[in-house]
């Protein structure tokens, strides 16, 4: 079975957001070593906001390891002069799309302040998938998905609020599930172990993951980790899905664990 992590970070400078490992660097070699130990075949790089060279670091890694690493990169969408980047974005080695986290000061309201209005139709026309870290913003995602049905959208971390855990952390899950009616919206079921105070295999949140799976289906639900902030091993992040969810099996399991994300973003298998 092909196992593809739909969200990881590497960096060679900057101070990571405090919830991530406080390391001066986490290189492609470090990542590949840990992937091998966990049995992960591929990983989708998300250049982190704290590294000024994040895109370049990811591109170098994907260029060196094209069969194992690909990228959802980013650029400053508020600058008029950057808009032309969309036309050749996927010409860069390993670059399969974009991802925006809105974590820097001044970016908090970009889903609603008009900054991104130009991006949605441009990315739709260019065939560029976009990942979004949007806790509390599912209604805004719905508006974009409905207006731009050809735009491929990936919702990060099940749209969970940072710091939310257990039942309280999934209280607004219906807002995410409502997005399932839009066929161009997918969910990255990433970071699951961080949204519970339970111990491995984190059974108290399995019911919520199944609700997501039931709503979006195996072709639009993608496993992943954001491994550098997980409270467990990478291998446990894998086996939580492959061994501890008896309802997830066969072709459905293969799609969730890797084939689905590859098909959606156009990463050739």
Secondary structure, 3 states (H helix, E strand, C coil): CCCEEEEECCECCCCCCCCCCCCCCECHHHHHHHHHHHCCCEEEECCCCCCCCHHHHHHHHHHHCCCCEEEEECCCCCCHHHHHHHHCHHHCCCEEEEEECCCCCCCCCCCCCCCCHHHHHHHHHHCCEEEECCCCCHHHHHHHHHHCCCCCEEEHHHHCCCCCCHHHHCCCHHHHHHHHHCCCEEEEEECHHHHCCCCCCCHHHHHHHHHHHHHHCCCCEEEECCHHHCCCCHHHHHHHHHCCCCCCCHHHHHHHHHHHHHHHHCCCC
